[in-house]
């Protein structure tokens, strides 16, 4: 079904919001080694910044989501984007590792609010038949942000422009760019029709709705834990793996990461659209299992070409499964808390998976910097868990989305 001009602007705004949010996050994974060197610590100590960012996201999902359910998706989305832009850039000024970690934790709160707001605004604004493709497109914002971070790192890091050498601190200053998106949202993006129609209709409270739907909420939290282990277990330490274990320069690391994220974008778009034909559960199952045959090249390849091919296939799998999630979560949760609950369960799952970065770094360092083992172990276990656990999910593809939904999910 064709989208109207306004609906396309909503999709574009949500896509860019998530892409630029991810860009701010992934700048960190490219600079772990440089930050560790400047502060005189091991990489796994700086990797706690990844843990703190992920662990704090559920707070942002709850706070910004509740504001979005009360005051509207659009104004709170604008507020959230300004917050994560400013906090992301502030890391460039950190005088010590402790301050850096605190700033990344605060960034995590702001980062946690964007996904729930953007996905609810989008899914409530588009026709049901478009949800699968748009879901994949929306989730492709994440690897697009990673791709942008790869390009910025590959082009600018370590280079001199106008007499200025771009080190890790300059990388974080690029985080100010997303704030410009607020101007586009304010001028061109309408509020969610479902929220507008229900603005003056009494709705049940968040905790009452959560209690009435505790089974689907608990299920979604565990599912999102596996999903976040799947994505962060294949992405966050991969640049460090390429640097530490293979000794590649930052240009090669950037190129391999670009290829990986092209695979992620292709996977998200393909499986998002496929989910409209074969169902959300089937699409996720197939996508997640593609990870298993990709492991030998992705984790144990010996050349940049082999590793890039493996990374391309691996991210088709990871983001192919993820591409179905925005539509699926928004379909299975109650409408009264749609700005809060999908993002909240997503980020609680993220919290439960948040120690993965330091764990993988520690596991690799304890085996003589054997990142291949740490990466392969996590993805092999988690891919199977995703494929099995998704089979227990309800399937509500194509249902009508309203904000007032008195029936428990």
N, C-alpha and C positions, 0 to 999 in steps of 0.2 A: 504494500500500500504506500502511495506517495505521501511524503511529509509536506506540510505547508511551510511557507517561508519562516514563520515564527517558530514552528517546531524544529526546523533545522538550526535556528539560532540557539534554541535551548540545548540541543544535542551538542553543538559546537562549544558552547560555554562550559557545559559539564565535562566534555572531553578535554578541553584545554585546562580546566581547573585541576583535573586529576593528573594530566600530563605534567603540568608545571609543579604540582605538589610532589610528584615522583622525581622530577628533575632535582628539586631541592634535597630530596632524600638520598638519591644515588650519587650526587657529588661527593658524599662522604665515602662511599665504598671505593672510589677511585683514589682517594687521598689518605687512606688508613696508614700506609707505610710512611708517607711524608710527615704526617702528624706525629706518629710514633717517634720518628727520628728527631723532630724538633723538640718534643717534650722529654726525650730520653727514656722512653718506656717500650715495652714489647707491644706487638701488634694486637694481641688479644686484649690488652688493657684499653686500647683505643676502641676496640670492637665493642666495648661496653656502651659506647655511644649509640651503636645500632640497637643494642638491647633496650636502652632507656627510651629511645625514640619509639620503638615498637610497643614497649610496655606501657607508655603513657597515652597511646592513641585512643584507648577505650574511654579515657576521661573526656577527651575532646569529642568523641562520638556521642557520648551521653549529653554533655553540656550544650554543644552546638545543635545536636539533634533535638533536644527539648526546646531550645529557642526556635528552631525551625518549625516544629509542630505547633508552637504557640503564635509566632509572629510571621511565619511564612518562610518558604524555602529560599526565595531570591535574596532578601536583605541580609539574612544570616549567612548565606553563601558568600556574599561580598565581604562581610566582616571577617569571615574565616580566612579568605584568601589574603587579605591585608595582614592578618596575624601571622600566617605561616611564612609570608614573604619577608616581613621584618625580622622575625625570629630566626629564619634560615640565614639571612645575611649577617645577623649579629654574631654568628659563630666565627666570622673572619676576625673579630676583634678580641677573641678570647686570649687572656694573658697566661693561662695555665690550663692543664688538662682538666682540673676540677671544674673550672668555670665553663670550659668547652662542653663537658658532660651535662652540666646544668642547663645550658642553653639548648642543647640537643633534646633534652627531656621536655623543655617548654615547647620546642618546635614540634615534638611528637604530639602534644596536646592539640595544637592547631592543625597538624596534619590529619589527626583522627577525625576531625569534623567534616572534611570535604567530601569523602566518598558517599556517606549517607545522604547528605544534602543534595549533592549533584545527581545521584542515582534516583532518588525519590522525585525530584523535580522533573527529571527526564522521563521516567517510566509513567508518571502521572500525566504527562503532556503529549504522549505519542499514541497512535492506534495500537491495539493489541497485536495485530499481525506484524508490526514492525519491531516488536520487542526483542526478538532473537538477534537480528542483525544489529540493532542499535546497542544491545547489551554487549555484543562482541566489540563493536566500535568504541563504546564507552570504556570498557576495560582495557582496550588497546592504548588508552591514554597512559597507562602505567609503563608499558615497555617503550612507548614513545618518549616519555620523560627520561627513561634510562638511555634511550637512543640519543636524545639531546645532550644528556650528561656525557655520553661517550664521545660525541662530536666536539663538545666544548673542551673536554679533557684532552682529546687527541690533537686539537688545533692550537689551544692556548697554553696548556700546562708546560712549564719550563721554557717557554718562548718569551722573547722580548719584543714589545710593541711600544713605540714612542719612548724608548728608554726605560720601560717598566717591565720587569720580569714577573711573569704570572706563576706564582707559587700556589700552595694549597689555600692560603687565605683569600687570594683573589678569586679562586673558584667559587667560594661561598658568596661573594658579592654579587654574582649572577642571580642569586636568589631574589634580588629586588625586582627583577623583570616581571614575575607573575602579578605584581600589584597593578600593572597596567590593565590586566584583564577585567578588573572591577569597573573600569570606565565603559567597556563594551557591555557588560552585564547590565549596568545601570541604564544604559541608553537603549538596548535592543532586546533584552530577554524578558518575557512576561512571566508573571507568577504562575504556579501550577494551577490549572483549571480545577482540579479536585480540591485543592486547599481553598481556593477562592469561593467555590460553591458551598463549602462547609464552614466558612469562617465564623458564622454566628450560630452554628449548630452545636449543642452540648456534646462533648466526646468523653469517653471514659479516661481515667488517669493512666499514666504510664505503668505504674506498679500493679494496678488492678488488671490492666490488659495483659501484663506480663504473667501475672498469676493465673489468669484464665487460659493462657496459651503457653504454659511452662514447658510442655513436652516439646513443641516445635522450637521454642527458644533454646532449650538445653541441647537439642539435637543440632541446631544451627551453630551453636558455639563450638561443639566438638568438631563438626564438619569444617568450620573456618580455622580451627587449630591445625587440622591436617593440610588445608589449602595454604595456609601461611607458611607452614614448614616446607611445603612443596615449592613455593615461589622463592622465599628467602633462602632456603637451603640450596637453591641452584643459582642464585644471583649475587648475594651480598659479598661472598668471599671469592667469587670467580676471578675478578681482576687481581686480587691478591695472590691467588693460585697461579695465575699466568705470570706474575712478576716474580714471586718467591721460588716457585718450583721449576719454572721454565726459563726465568731470567729474561723475559721479553721486555723490550723498551716500551715506553708509554704509548708510542704510536701504534705498535702491534697490539697492545692491550686494547686500545681504543677501537681498532679495526675489528678484532674478534668480537668485541662487545656490540659493535654496530651490526655485524652479521647476526649475532644471537637475537638482537631486538627486532631485526627484520623478520626473523622466524616467529618471534612472539606476536608481532602485529598480524602476520599471515594466519597464525593459529587462532588468535582471538576472533578475527573476522570470519574465518571459515567455520569454526565450530559454533560460533554464535548464530550464524545463519542456519547451519545444519540442525541446531536444536529446535528450530521451528518445524522441521520435517520429521525428525525421529524422536523428539522429546528431549527435555533438559537432562534427564538422568542418563539416557543412552549416550548423548553427546559427551558428557563429562567422563563417563566410563571409558569410552574409546580413546579420548584425548589423553587421559592420565596414563593409560597403559603403553602409549607410544614412548614414554620416558625410558622404559626398561631396555629396549634394544639400542637406545641412544647412548647409554652409559659408557660402553667401551671407548667410543671416539671422544665423547665429551669429557671424561675424567682421565682417560689413559692414552689419548692421542699424543704423538710425539712431535708433531709439526704444527705450525700455526694453521695451515689449511685443514688438517684433520680435526683439530680442536674447534675451528670455526664451523665446520660441517656438523660436528657433534653438538655444538652449542645451538646451532640453527634448529636442528631436529628437537633437541631438548626443550627449547623455548616454544616451539610449535605445540608440544605436549602441555607444558605448564600453562601458558597463556591461552591455549585452546580450551582447557578445562575452566580456567578463570573467566574466559569470555562469556560463559553462560551464567555466571553467578549474579551480576546485577539484575537481570530479569528474574532469575529463579528466586533469590532472596526477597525481592520486592513482591513477588507473586504469592509467597507462602506466609508472609507476615500480615497481621491485622492492619487495616488502613489507618486507624486512629493514631498509630505511632510509627508510621512508615518513614518519617524523617529521622526517627531515633533508632528503632529496633534493628533494621538491617545493618546500619553502620555500627551499632552497639555490639551486636553478636559477632560481627566481623572483627571488631577490634578487641573484644574479649578473647576470641580465638587467637588473634594476633598476640595478645598479652601472654597467653599460655605457650605460644611458640617463640616468644621474644628472646629467650636465652640461646636460641640456636646459633647465632653469630659467634658469641664468645665460646660456646661449646665446640663448634666446628674448628675454630682457630686453635683452641687448646688441644683438641684431639689431633689436629695436624702437627702442631709443634711438639707434642709428646711423642710423635712417631718420626721425628727428624724432618719436620716440615712436609709430611706426606699429605698434602691437601687432596690428592686423588682419592685416597681411602676415605677421608672425612666427607667429601662431597658425594662419592658413590654410595656410601653406607646410608646416608640420610635419604637421598632421593629414591633408592631402591625400596626402602621400607615404606616411605610415605606415599609413593605412587600406588602401591598395592592397597594401602589403607584408604586412600581416596576412592579407588575403584570399588572397593567393597562397601565402604560406609555410605556412599551416595545412593546405593540401591535401597536404602531404608528411608529415603526422603519422600515426602509427598510430591506429587507432580500436579501443578496447577497452571500449566501452560495456557496462555490466551484468555485467562479470566479477566473480568472487568475490574478496574481499580477505582475504588472510591476511598475517601478519607473516613467516612462514617461506616463502620463495619461491626455490627453488634455480635456477629457469630464468631465463636472461638475458632482459631485456625486448627 
